[in-house]
Amino acid sequence: MSLRRSLLVRVAPPAEMPRLRAEIDAHHWLGYRASGQVLCYVAELDGRWAACAVFGSAALSCAPRDALIGWDRQLRARRLPLVVANQRLCVLPGGPPNLASAFLGACLRRISGDYARRWGHPVLAVETFTDPARHTGACYAAAGFAPVGSTAGYARSRGEEQFAFHGQPKTYWLKTLRPGALGALTAAFDPPCAFPPATRPVIDINTLPIGDGPDSLLRVLGGVLDARKPRGKRHELAAVLAVVVAAAACGANGYKAITQWAAHQSQDALRRLGIRFNKRLGRYVPPSKQTIRRAVRAVDPAELDPAVGAWLWRQARAGNAQARRLAIALDGKVSRGAHDEHGNQLNLFSALVHGQRLTVAQQAIEAKTNEIPAFTDLLAQLSTDPHPAGPGNPTSASPGEHHDHGGDNHNGDGGSDGDDGSGSGSDDGSDDGSDDGSGSSSGRPAGPCTWSRPPMLCTRSGHPPSTCSTAAATTCSSRKTTRSSSPTGSTTCAGSRPRSPSKNPRPPRTAAPNAASSKCCPRPRRCRSPARNACSSCTATSPASSRPA
């Protein structure tokens, strides 16, 4: 039997740690020493211990490694846990030849999964240091490690902040555990391989056109109508919506999760998302939770959802969905936590990329209704995509469909953080107190226009506000949206909620003439007549009327 098959490699449990420390102290010239996220392995041959290994956190700063990877300090602080160090490797006496490389290779094949179960994250690369004055590092070379360079001869002891010069340069070795690991360590967004399998994103955002190209996400979202007031806006609507789309693709569900995802992104990632650069702070500042919430609730769902779904469908057809076979599954679900203006739960009929949890089209349906009409509408929406698939897309024909009838609930796009997702007419402003609400929400405006949100449709044209084509468009005085005037003279609103008239209007204040007084108005400073110091109801003027108003 070969050494690889007869060698049993396992993680050392806490009960065996005293023995492992004693073996390393007795047979390793540096003794037992571990730091950071430690994981120990034991190799057994015929029921007896043959070797021990200790893995821990990588070095905080290493010039050969940092030059090879090419990351900055902020990115290194985020991705350094994905690199672990082999801090001790000890072969016990009496072992067969080539035991060190065989044991080390067995550890590398399982270390990523063991770290994901123990510390909650996988491993992309393993590093180690060897002293060229003692050995050449042949066992590391046999296990697949590559020498990168030599250190400068500095070291930092535990509990100290400064590096001390010891004058003994070490050889730095690095082993990547998967193809493209170095690119994943320097990617702008966290790659899917940096997450455990249970929380791995469905799509790699680094492969998507976010801010560059004719079919970029920012260009698609730039066509969405911005109903916020210009005053007080710090972020463009397209940038805020790009953060929402990217965070949802990474598994963020809810306003709080989206805010946390945006706060943990690198400066390069925020720049690609179109976030504004703060000159005073000297960095890109992500939007807050209130800004994201207001921006999402100010957008018409009938305009945003088809645009984002069509863009995701084009990316899936271009091969960016990481799917072996492009198939579409259609199913109707009840969106948990989302309600309409009447308090009813939102029922969505969605089209998803099979096996990828990627929604490319959806529409609201009535509860307990037949899904066949919605089925044809979704297929028509997917087949009439004006943008063709990418050059590397092998699926130019219609995709395969799978229709599943289910009634279980799932997390939808509408509600989160205890929010009913129904929207409000007085919470559509941007950050810093800019509110787009009209102030009054009691009653409906008089006239032929009937309101429903979401979505808001004009009953005269039957189109959302961004596509209403009735007559000439004017600006509504209460909200920065579009209002159309019909040819007959009546006004039809297509997206604005005008202020309701006051219940008790105040009559204009008028002053009666006073013949006994030299002044026409007894209170000229509060007179509301066009001339401040002259009354329009009499011919007498006050002596102060000669002063300019």
C-alpha positions as CSV (number, residue, x, y, z in Angstrom):
1,M,0.0,0.0,0.0
2,S,1.3,3.5,-0.9
3,L,2.2,6.1,1.7
4,R,-0.6,8.3,0.7
5,R,-3.3,5.7,1.2
6,S,-2.0,4.4,4.5
7,L,-1.5,7.8,6.0
8,L,-4.4,9.0,8.1
9,V,-4.6,12.8,8.5
10,R,-7.1,14.4,10.9
11,V,-7.6,17.5,12.9
12,A,-6.3,17.4,16.5
13,P,-9.1,17.7,19.0
14,P,-8.7,19.9,22.1
15,A,-8.1,16.8,24.3
16,E,-4.9,16.0,22.3
17,M,-3.4,19.4,22.3
18,P,-1.2,18.8,25.4
19,R,0.3,15.8,23.7
20,L,0.8,17.7,20.5
21,R,2.6,20.6,22.3
22,A,4.9,18.1,24.0
23,E,5.8,16.3,20.8
24,I,6.6,19.6,19.0
25,D,8.6,21.0,22.0
26,A,10.6,17.7,22.1
27,H,11.3,17.3,18.3
28,H,11.2,20.8,16.7
29,W,14.1,23.2,17.1
30,L,11.8,26.2,17.6
31,G,9.3,24.5,19.9
32,Y,5.5,24.9,19.9
33,R,4.3,28.4,19.0
34,A,1.1,29.3,17.4
35,S,-0.9,32.6,16.9
36,G,-4.1,33.7,15.4
37,Q,-6.7,31.3,14.0
38,V,-4.9,28.1,14.9
39,L,-5.7,24.6,13.5
40,C,-3.5,21.6,14.2
41,Y,-3.2,18.3,12.3
42,V,-2.0,14.9,13.3
43,A,-0.8,12.1,10.9
44,E,-1.1,8.5,11.9
45,L,0.6,5.4,10.5
46,D,-0.6,2.0,11.8
47,G,-2.3,3.6,14.8
48,R,0.7,5.7,16.0
49,W,1.5,9.4,15.5
50,A,4.0,10.0,12.7
51,A,3.9,13.9,12.2
52,C,2.3,17.1,13.5
53,A,1.5,20.4,11.8
54,V,0.3,23.7,13.1
55,F,-1.5,26.3,10.9
56,G,-2.3,29.8,12.0
57,S,-2.9,33.4,10.8
58,A,-0.6,34.8,8.1
59,A,2.0,37.4,8.8
60,L,0.7,40.9,9.0
61,S,3.3,42.4,6.7
62,C,5.6,40.6,4.3
63,A,7.3,42.5,1.5
64,P,7.7,39.6,-1.0
65,R,4.1,38.5,-0.5
66,D,2.6,42.0,-0.7
67,A,4.7,42.7,-3.9
68,L,3.5,39.5,-5.5
69,I,-0.2,40.0,-4.7
70,G,-0.3,43.7,-5.2
71,W,-2.9,44.7,-2.6
72,D,-3.0,47.9,-0.6
73,R,-3.3,48.2,3.2
74,Q,-7.1,48.3,3.3
75,L,-7.5,45.4,1.0
76,R,-4.9,43.4,2.8
77,A,-6.8,43.9,6.1
78,R,-9.9,42.5,4.5
79,R,-8.4,39.5,2.6
80,L,-5.6,38.5,4.9
81,P,-7.7,35.9,6.7
82,L,-8.0,34.0,3.4
83,V,-4.2,33.3,3.7
84,V,-3.0,31.0,6.5
85,A,0.6,30.2,7.5
86,N,2.1,26.8,8.2
87,Q,3.8,27.8,11.5
88,R,5.1,24.4,12.5
89,L,5.8,21.1,10.7
90,C,7.3,18.3,12.7
91,V,8.0,14.8,11.6
92,L,8.4,12.4,14.5
93,P,11.3,9.9,14.6
94,G,10.8,6.6,12.9
95,G,8.8,7.8,10.0
96,P,9.1,6.5,6.4
97,P,10.8,8.6,3.6
98,N,8.8,11.4,1.9
99,L,6.5,11.5,4.9
100,A,6.8,15.3,5.3
101,S,5.6,16.1,1.7
102,A,2.9,13.5,1.8
103,F,1.6,14.8,5.1
104,L,1.8,18.4,4.0
105,G,-0.1,17.6,0.8
106,A,-2.9,15.8,2.7
107,C,-3.3,18.8,5.0
108,L,-3.5,21.2,2.0
109,R,-6.2,19.2,0.4
110,R,-8.6,19.6,3.3
111,I,-7.5,22.8,5.1
112,S,-10.0,25.1,3.2
113,G,-13.0,23.1,4.3
114,D,-11.7,22.6,7.9
115,Y,-11.1,26.4,8.2
116,A,-14.6,27.1,6.9
117,R,-16.1,24.8,9.5
118,R,-13.9,26.0,12.3
119,W,-13.5,29.7,11.6
120,G,-16.2,30.5,9.1
121,H,-14.2,31.3,6.0
122,P,-12.3,29.2,3.4
123,V,-8.6,29.4,2.6
124,L,-7.2,30.5,-0.8
125,A,-3.4,30.3,-0.1
126,V,-0.9,28.9,2.4
127,E,2.4,30.6,3.2
128,T,5.4,29.5,5.2
129,F,9.0,30.6,6.0
130,T,12.2,28.5,6.0
131,D,15.7,29.3,7.3
132,P,18.2,28.7,4.4
133,A,20.9,28.2,7.0
134,R,19.3,25.0,8.2
135,H,17.5,23.4,5.3
136,T,16.5,24.0,1.7
137,G,12.7,23.5,2.0
138,A,12.6,20.5,-0.3
139,C,9.5,19.1,1.4
140,Y,7.6,22.4,0.7
141,A,8.7,22.3,-3.0
142,A,7.5,18.7,-3.3
143,A,4.1,19.7,-1.9
144,G,3.7,22.5,-4.5
145,F,5.0,25.6,-2.7
146,A,6.8,28.1,-4.8
147,P,9.7,30.3,-3.4
148,V,8.7,34.0,-3.7
149,G,11.7,35.8,-2.2
150,S,13.7,36.5,0.9
151,T,12.7,38.7,3.9
152,A,14.7,41.6,5.1
153,G,15.6,40.0,8.4
154,Y,13.0,41.7,10.7
155,A,10.6,40.1,13.1
156,R,7.9,41.2,15.5
157,S,7.4,39.5,18.8
158,R,4.0,38.9,20.3
159,G,2.7,42.0,22.1
160,E,5.2,44.4,20.5
161,E,4.3,47.0,17.9
162,Q,7.7,47.6,16.3
163,F,9.7,45.2,14.2
164,A,13.1,44.2,15.5
165,F,16.1,43.4,13.2
166,H,17.5,39.9,13.9
167,G,19.8,39.6,10.8
168,Q,18.6,36.2,9.6
169,P,16.6,36.5,6.4
170,K,14.1,33.8,5.7
171,T,12.8,32.3,2.4
172,Y,9.2,33.0,1.8
173,W,7.1,30.2,0.2
174,L,3.5,30.5,-1.1
175,K,1.0,27.8,-2.3
176,T,-2.3,28.7,-3.9
177,L,-5.1,26.3,-3.3
178,R,-7.3,27.0,-6.4
179,P,-6.9,28.6,-9.8
180,G,-7.2,32.4,-9.8
181,A,-6.5,32.7,-6.1
182,L,-4.2,35.7,-6.5
183,G,-6.8,37.5,-8.6
184,A,-9.5,36.8,-6.0
185,L,-7.3,38.3,-3.3
186,T,-7.0,41.6,-5.2
187,A,-10.5,41.7,-6.7
188,A,-12.5,44.9,-6.1
189,F,-15.5,42.9,-4.7
190,D,-15.4,39.8,-2.5
191,P,-15.3,36.8,-4.9
192,P,-17.7,33.9,-4.3
193,C,-14.7,31.6,-3.5
194,A,-14.1,33.8,-0.4
195,F,-17.4,32.7,1.2
196,P,-18.4,29.4,2.7
197,P,-20.6,27.2,0.4
198,A,-23.7,27.9,2.5
199,T,-23.4,31.7,2.1
200,R,-21.7,31.9,-1.3
201,P,-23.1,34.5,-3.7
202,V,-24.9,33.4,-6.8
203,I,-22.9,35.5,-9.1
204,D,-19.4,37.0,-9.2
205,I,-19.8,40.8,-9.3
206,N,-16.2,41.2,-10.5
207,T,-17.2,39.8,-13.9
208,L,-20.2,42.1,-14.4
209,P,-20.0,45.4,-16.2
210,I,-20.8,47.8,-13.3
211,G,-19.7,51.2,-14.4
212,D,-17.9,50.6,-17.8
213,G,-19.3,49.5,-21.1
214,P,-22.5,50.2,-23.1
215,D,-24.5,47.7,-21.1
216,S,-23.2,48.7,-17.7
217,L,-25.4,48.6,-14.6
218,L,-25.0,52.3,-13.9
219,R,-26.1,53.1,-17.5
220,V,-29.2,50.9,-17.1
221,L,-30.1,52.4,-13.8
222,G,-29.4,55.9,-15.0
223,G,-32.7,55.7,-17.0
224,V,-34.8,55.3,-13.9
225,L,-36.8,58.3,-12.9
226,D,-35.4,60.1,-9.8
227,A,-38.4,61.5,-7.9
228,R,-36.3,63.0,-5.1
229,K,-35.9,66.8,-4.6
230,P,-32.5,68.2,-5.8
231,R,-31.8,69.8,-2.5
232,G,-29.8,67.7,0.0
233,K,-28.9,64.9,-2.4
234,R,-25.5,63.4,-1.7
235,H,-25.7,60.3,-3.9
236,E,-27.0,59.8,-7.4
237,L,-30.0,57.5,-7.7
238,A,-28.2,55.2,-10.1
239,A,-25.3,54.8,-7.6
240,V,-27.6,53.9,-4.7
241,L,-29.6,51.5,-6.8
242,A,-26.3,49.9,-8.0
243,V,-25.4,49.3,-4.4
244,V,-28.7,47.6,-3.8
245,V,-28.4,45.4,-6.8
246,A,-24.9,44.4,-6.1
247,A,-25.6,43.7,-2.4
248,A,-28.6,41.6,-3.3
249,A,-26.5,39.6,-5.7
250,C,-24.1,38.9,-2.9
251,G,-26.9,37.6,-0.6
252,A,-27.8,40.8,1.3
253,N,-31.5,40.7,2.3
254,G,-32.9,43.9,3.8
255,Y,-31.9,47.5,4.2
256,K,-29.6,46.7,7.2
257,A,-27.7,44.0,5.4
258,I,-27.3,46.1,2.3
259,T,-25.9,49.0,4.4
260,Q,-23.5,46.7,6.1
261,W,-22.4,45.2,2.8
262,A,-21.7,48.7,1.4
263,A,-19.8,49.8,4.5
264,H,-17.4,46.8,4.2
265,Q,-16.5,47.4,0.5
266,S,-13.1,48.7,-0.6
267,Q,-12.6,52.1,-2.1
268,D,-12.1,50.6,-5.5
269,A,-15.5,48.8,-5.2
270,L,-17.3,52.0,-4.2
271,R,-15.7,53.9,-7.1
272,R,-16.9,51.2,-9.5
273,L,-20.4,51.5,-8.0
274,G,-20.5,55.3,-8.8
275,I,-20.3,56.5,-5.2
276,R,-19.4,60.2,-4.9
277,F,-16.0,61.0,-3.6
278,N,-16.0,63.1,-0.4
279,K,-13.3,65.7,-0.8
280,R,-13.4,66.7,2.8
281,L,-12.8,63.1,4.1
282,G,-10.7,62.2,1.1
283,R,-12.5,58.9,0.4
284,Y,-15.6,57.4,-1.0
285,V,-18.4,57.3,1.5
286,P,-21.2,54.7,1.0
287,P,-24.9,55.7,1.5
288,S,-26.5,55.3,4.8
289,K,-29.4,53.1,5.6
290,Q,-31.9,55.9,5.6
291,T,-30.7,57.1,2.1
292,I,-31.0,53.6,0.7
293,R,-34.4,53.1,2.2
294,R,-35.7,56.4,0.9
295,A,-34.2,56.0,-2.6
296,V,-35.7,52.5,-3.0
297,R,-39.1,53.5,-1.9
298,A,-39.1,56.6,-4.1
299,V,-38.6,54.5,-7.3
300,D,-41.5,53.1,-9.3
301,P,-41.3,49.3,-9.1
302,A,-42.9,49.0,-12.5
303,E,-39.9,50.8,-14.0
304,L,-37.0,49.5,-11.9
305,D,-37.8,45.8,-11.8
306,P,-38.0,45.1,-15.6
307,A,-34.8,47.1,-16.1
308,V,-32.8,45.2,-13.5
309,G,-34.3,41.8,-14.5
310,A,-33.5,42.3,-18.1
311,W,-29.9,43.3,-17.3
312,L,-29.4,40.2,-15.1
313,W,-30.9,38.0,-17.8
314,R,-28.4,39.4,-20.3
315,Q,-25.5,38.8,-17.9
316,A,-26.8,35.2,-17.4
317,R,-26.9,34.6,-21.2
318,A,-23.4,36.0,-21.5
319,G,-22.1,33.3,-19.2
320,N,-21.6,35.4,-16.0
321,A,-24.1,33.4,-13.9
322,Q,-21.7,30.4,-13.4
323,A,-24.4,28.0,-14.4
324,R,-23.5,24.7,-16.2
325,R,-26.7,24.8,-18.1
326,L,-28.9,27.8,-18.6
327,A,-32.4,26.9,-17.6
328,I,-35.3,29.0,-16.3
329,A,-37.6,27.9,-13.5
330,L,-40.9,29.7,-13.0
331,D,-42.8,29.6,-9.8
332,G,-45.2,31.7,-7.8
333,K,-44.4,32.6,-4.1
334,V,-45.7,34.8,-1.4
335,S,-43.2,37.5,-0.5
336,R,-42.7,37.5,3.2
337,G,-42.8,40.8,5.0
338,A,-44.2,42.8,2.0
339,H,-47.8,44.1,1.8
340,D,-49.7,46.4,-0.5
341,E,-51.6,49.6,0.4
342,H,-54.5,47.5,1.5
343,G,-52.5,45.3,3.9
344,N,-52.6,42.2,1.6
345,Q,-49.5,40.1,1.2
346,L,-47.6,40.5,-2.1
347,N,-47.8,37.5,-4.4
348,L,-45.0,37.3,-7.0
349,F,-44.7,35.1,-10.1
350,S,-40.9,34.9,-10.8
351,A,-38.5,33.5,-13.4
352,L,-35.3,32.3,-11.9
353,V,-32.1,30.9,-13.4
354,H,-32.3,27.3,-12.3
355,G,-29.9,26.4,-9.5
356,Q,-28.5,29.9,-9.2
357,R,-31.3,31.7,-7.2
358,L,-31.0,34.6,-9.7
359,T,-34.4,36.3,-10.4
360,V,-34.4,37.7,-14.0
361,A,-38.2,38.6,-14.2
362,Q,-41.1,38.8,-11.9
363,Q,-44.6,40.3,-11.7
364,A,-47.3,40.7,-9.1
365,I,-50.3,38.4,-9.3
366,E,-53.5,38.0,-7.4
367,A,-53.7,35.5,-4.6
368,K,-55.1,32.1,-5.6
369,T,-55.1,32.9,-9.2
370,N,-54.2,31.0,-12.4
371,E,-50.5,31.4,-13.3
372,I,-50.9,30.6,-17.0
373,P,-51.4,34.3,-18.1
374,A,-48.4,35.4,-16.0
375,F,-46.4,32.5,-17.4
376,T,-46.9,33.7,-21.0
377,D,-46.1,37.3,-20.0
378,L,-42.8,36.3,-18.4
379,L,-41.8,34.3,-21.4
380,A,-42.6,37.1,-23.7
381,Q,-40.6,39.5,-21.5
382,L,-37.5,37.2,-21.6
383,S,-37.8,36.5,-25.3
384,T,-38.2,40.2,-26.3
385,D,-35.0,41.3,-24.7
386,P,-33.7,44.0,-27.1
387,H,-30.0,43.3,-26.1
388,P,-28.5,40.2,-27.6
389,A,-26.5,37.7,-25.6
390,G,-22.7,38.0,-25.2
391,P,-20.2,36.7,-27.8
392,G,-19.3,33.8,-25.5
393,N,-22.9,32.7,-25.0
394,P,-23.8,29.3,-26.5
395,T,-27.5,29.7,-25.8
396,S,-28.9,31.8,-28.6
397,A,-32.1,30.0,-28.7
398,S,-34.9,30.1,-26.1
399,P,-33.9,28.6,-22.7
400,G,-35.4,25.6,-21.1
401,E,-38.3,26.2,-18.8
402,H,-39.4,24.4,-15.7
403,H,-42.7,25.4,-14.1
404,D,-43.2,24.5,-10.4
405,H,-46.3,25.2,-8.5
406,G,-45.5,25.9,-4.8
407,G,-47.1,27.8,-2.0
408,D,-44.3,28.1,0.5
409,N,-43.1,31.5,1.5
410,H,-39.7,32.9,0.7
411,N,-37.9,36.1,1.3
412,G,-39.0,38.5,-1.4
413,D,-37.6,41.8,-2.6
414,G,-40.3,43.9,-1.0
415,G,-40.0,43.8,2.8
416,S,-37.2,43.7,5.3
417,D,-36.3,44.9,8.7
418,G,-39.9,44.8,9.9
419,D,-41.0,47.1,7.0
420,D,-44.1,46.3,5.2
421,G,-42.7,47.5,1.9
422,S,-45.8,49.3,0.9
423,G,-44.3,52.7,0.5
424,S,-45.4,56.1,1.7
425,G,-46.0,59.4,0.1
426,S,-44.0,61.3,2.7
427,D,-40.7,59.4,2.8
428,D,-39.2,59.7,-0.6
429,G,-36.5,62.3,0.0
430,S,-32.8,61.9,0.0
431,D,-30.5,62.2,3.0
432,D,-29.9,65.4,5.1
433,G,-33.6,66.0,5.5
434,S,-34.6,66.3,1.9
435,D,-38.1,64.8,1.7
436,D,-40.2,64.4,-1.4
437,G,-43.4,63.8,0.3
438,S,-46.3,66.1,-0.5
439,G,-47.2,66.5,3.2
440,S,-50.9,65.5,3.0
441,S,-52.1,62.0,2.2
442,S,-55.8,62.2,3.1
443,G,-58.2,61.9,0.2
444,R,-57.6,61.4,-3.5
445,P,-57.2,64.3,-5.9
446,A,-60.3,65.4,-7.8
447,G,-60.4,64.6,-11.4
448,P,-60.1,61.5,-13.6
449,C,-56.7,60.4,-12.2
450,T,-56.9,57.5,-9.8
451,W,-53.8,56.6,-7.7
452,S,-52.4,53.2,-6.8
453,R,-49.0,52.5,-5.3
454,P,-47.1,50.4,-6.1
455,P,-47.0,50.9,-9.0
456,M,-48.5,54.3,-9.8
457,L,-50.4,54.3,-13.1
458,C,-52.3,57.0,-14.9
459,T,-55.8,55.8,-15.5
460,R,-56.2,58.0,-18.6
461,S,-53.1,56.5,-20.4
462,G,-52.6,53.3,-18.4
463,H,-48.8,53.8,-18.3
464,P,-46.4,54.3,-15.5
465,P,-45.2,57.9,-14.9
466,S,-42.0,57.5,-16.9
467,T,-43.8,56.3,-20.0
468,C,-47.0,58.4,-19.9
469,S,-47.4,60.0,-23.3
470,T,-50.6,62.1,-22.9
471,A,-50.4,65.6,-24.4
472,A,-47.8,68.0,-23.2
473,A,-45.8,67.4,-20.0
474,T,-45.5,70.0,-17.2
475,T,-44.0,70.0,-13.8
476,C,-46.0,69.3,-10.7
477,S,-45.5,71.9,-8.1
478,S,-45.7,69.4,-5.2
479,R,-43.2,66.7,-6.4
480,K,-40.5,66.5,-9.0
481,T,-42.3,64.1,-11.3
482,T,-44.3,64.4,-14.6
483,R,-47.8,65.7,-15.0
484,S,-49.6,65.6,-18.3
485,S,-52.5,67.8,-19.5
486,S,-55.1,66.3,-21.7
487,P,-56.2,68.0,-25.0
488,T,-59.7,68.6,-23.5
489,G,-58.3,71.0,-20.9
490,S,-58.5,68.7,-17.9
491,T,-55.4,67.8,-16.0
492,T,-54.3,64.2,-15.6
493,C,-51.5,63.4,-13.2
494,A,-49.2,60.5,-14.1
495,G,-46.9,60.2,-11.1
496,S,-47.4,63.1,-8.7
497,R,-49.5,63.4,-5.6
498,P,-50.7,67.0,-5.4
499,R,-51.4,68.7,-2.1
500,S,-54.9,68.4,-1.0
501,P,-56.7,71.7,-0.4
502,S,-56.8,72.9,3.2
503,K,-60.0,72.2,5.0
504,N,-60.3,75.6,6.6
505,P,-58.7,78.2,4.2
506,R,-57.8,81.5,5.8
507,P,-59.5,84.5,4.1
508,P,-57.3,87.4,3.1
509,R,-57.0,90.1,5.7
510,T,-58.5,93.4,4.7
511,A,-58.6,96.6,6.7
512,A,-61.6,99.0,6.8
513,P,-60.9,102.7,6.1
514,N,-60.6,104.8,9.2
515,A,-61.5,108.4,8.5
516,A,-60.5,109.6,12.0
517,S,-57.0,108.4,11.6
518,S,-54.3,109.8,9.4
519,K,-53.3,106.3,8.3
520,C,-55.4,104.3,6.0
521,C,-54.7,100.9,7.6
522,P,-54.5,100.6,11.4
523,R,-51.8,97.8,11.0
524,P,-49.8,98.7,7.9
525,R,-47.0,96.3,8.6
526,R,-49.5,93.3,8.5
527,C,-51.6,94.5,5.7
528,R,-51.8,92.0,2.9
529,S,-52.7,94.4,0.2
530,P,-50.4,94.7,-2.8
531,A,-49.2,98.1,-1.5
532,R,-47.8,97.6,2.0
533,N,-48.6,101.1,3.3
534,A,-51.6,101.9,1.2
535,C,-55.1,100.3,1.3
536,S,-56.7,99.3,-1.9
537,S,-60.2,99.9,-0.6
538,C,-59.9,103.6,-0.1
539,T,-58.2,106.6,-1.7
540,A,-56.4,107.9,1.4
541,T,-52.8,106.9,1.8
542,S,-50.7,106.9,4.8
543,P,-47.7,109.2,5.3
544,A,-45.4,106.2,5.2
545,S,-46.7,105.2,1.7
546,S,-44.1,107.5,0.1
547,R,-41.4,105.1,1.3
548,P,-40.4,102.4,-1.2
549,A,-42.0,99.1,-0.5
